[in-house]
Amino acid sequence: MTTTPNPIPVVKPEDEISYLAIGDSYTIGEAVPLESSFPYQLVKELQKTDMQLSKPHIIAKTGWTTSELQEGINHANLRQKFSMVTLLIGVNNQYRGESKEKYRKEFKELLQAAITFADGNKAHVFVVSIPDWGLTPYGMGSGRETLAVSADIDAFNAINKQESLAEGISYTDITAASRLVVSDPELVAADGLHPSSKMYLDWVVQLAPVVIKKIK
C-alpha cells in the first residue's frame, strides 16, 4: 500500500506578517544599505524562526522631528492595517532644542497613530529608544558638551518610555548599547554619525525576542 505524502503547506499572502516602521534616519538606516537598516535586519532575524514577514513598509526620513513624522504619515495617506509597528522618533527634536512638552504631546499622538496602524492591538506596537549621537565621532567634534547631550537624550527617552508604558506598549532600550561607540568604532557608519549595520544588528538582537513573544 502506498501512502500519499502530506502536501507542503502554501503560505498565502494574507498569512504574511505585515510590518510598518515609522521614524527618522535611524529607521531608514542613513549611511548604510537599506537592507542593513534595523527594520530589514529585524525581518531577516524573524524569518529565521519561520515567521512569514513581508518587506517592511517604512515612513521615515533623515532629519524628521515628531511633527515632521506626523506630516509624513498624513502625506502617505495609508489606509492599510499592519501586523506590527515599530516607532523610533525624537533625536531631531533633541538636536534642534525643541521643548520636551512639545515632544511629549506629539509622541503621544504618534503612539496613538501606531496603535491605529496595528488595528488597535497595543501588543503589536514596539517603541525603540533614541540612541545617543553625542558620543559618535560627529558628536565629539560638534562642539557640544557630550555629557549635556547624553543627559538630554536621557530626558527625551524618559518621556517616550513613560508614555509607552502608560499605554501598555513594549519598550526596547537600545541607548546604553549605542554608547558603546566610544570603545567600538565599528558601531558607527562611515559618516561618523549614524549607526553601522553592526549596531543595528545589536538593536535587532534586543528587539527580536520581544516581537517573537508578542507576535508568534
Secondary structure as UniProt FT lines:
FT   HELIX           13..15
FT   STRAND          19..23
FT   HELIX           25..28
FT   TURN            29..31
FT   HELIX           34..36
FT   HELIX           38..47
FT   TURN            48..50
FT   STRAND          57..60
FT   TURN            62..63
FT   HELIX           66..76
FT   STRAND          84..88
FT   HELIX           91..95
FT   TURN            96..97
FT   HELIX           100..117
FT   TURN            118..120
FT   HELIX           122..124
FT   STRAND          125..128
FT   HELIX           133..135
FT   HELIX           137..140
FT   HELIX           146..166
FT   TURN            167..168
FT   STRAND          170..172
FT   HELIX           175..178
FT   HELIX           179..182
FT   HELIX           185..187
FT   TURN            190..191
FT   HELIX           197..215
//
